[in-house]
Amino acid sequence: MMTRVVSLPRTSVLAGVLWGVVAVTTGCDSQAGARPTVTPGTQDTREGAGPVGVQEGDSVPELQERLERLSGEQAARMDDAMDDTQACHDLCSLSASICEVQVKLCDIADRHPQEGSYQELCREAQQECQEAQTSCEGCVGEHAGDTADAPATQPAPESVNP
Amino acid sequence: MSSNCTYVATLAALLGLAVVGCDDNAGSQAEVAGVVEAEEASTPDARLQTHEIVPSTPTADGLAYIRAVAAIHAEADAPADAPADAEGSAQRVAALQRGLALPVPEGLPEAEILRLGLATRLASAWIEGGEAQRAQDLLAPMLAPSRSVPLDRSSAEALVLLGDAATRTGDDALAAGSYGRSIRMMSILRQELE
């Protein structure tokens, strides 16, 4: 069995190696390793294609300070998200209770079809139930994009107690 | 001495006349009130007056009251783990009744909500035990439409329970009125959240 090895001319190999070395040397920035990190979104007055932002030091105290600042920001965002979550939970819980009581009220009104006061209370309760459900769904929809762990997406049918 | 006697006799006569005069008047007023009440009883009364409970800085007496109420709730909770026998239920009811009998210290507006919470639990236990009329008798005066009730979920819960009790006793007007008022209360609370 014969195998055929393709052989390139020696000059071609040397030229390829040379161009490779030149390309690597030009592409690598000797400053890159020593350049400090920057925060995106802030203006950097330096020229070139480096990262945009304000220089932040890499020393331990500077890193420590940055870590504390970012931790604080994260905690604040978490608090906001939790507040929103709690507000939606309360709204939806009230909505569920209102609608459950509305059913009880209208059951009684059904026993008094000729009495306007019962019918009026039932209508009012139905309207309030509808508004409360809309409010709950709006709250959940509004905050669903803000928080990954949004609360119940439906008005949770909880206990009858408000 | 004789002038004193005359004075006392005159006073007694005047009082007697006044009492007799009032008696007739009171009789007719009672009749009118009875008719009005009978008419009102067949119509749901969904009037709702509320007031906000402003948190206070409790005094030593206030703190003692809050702790005592918490202890009552804990006591009422404890037998819940045990089988729901009549004895356990009676113990819970007794504890809650003691809680309601605690004297309320001055300067503790939150006590109104705490008392409503105790009354609601007690009424719930009575309803479960088939004593809906007792539950209604307890809650109805506390939540009368003519009275202002605290703007709080505990009030809404108590109104729902009063409606449940009235449904069982067959008082549809009271049930519908209480349910309607609880919904109005929850509606106000909902709007505050938005």
Interface residues (C-beta under 8 A of the other chain):
Chain A: A87 D90 L91 L94 S95 S97 I98 V101 Q102 K104 L105 I108 A109 R111 H112 E115 S117 Y118 L121 E124 A125 E128 E131 A132 S135 C139 V160 N161 P162
Chain B: T43 P44 A46 R153 A156 E157 V160 L161 G163 D164 T167 D172 A175 A176 G177 Y179 G180 S182 I183 R184 M185 M186 S187 L189 R190 L193 E194
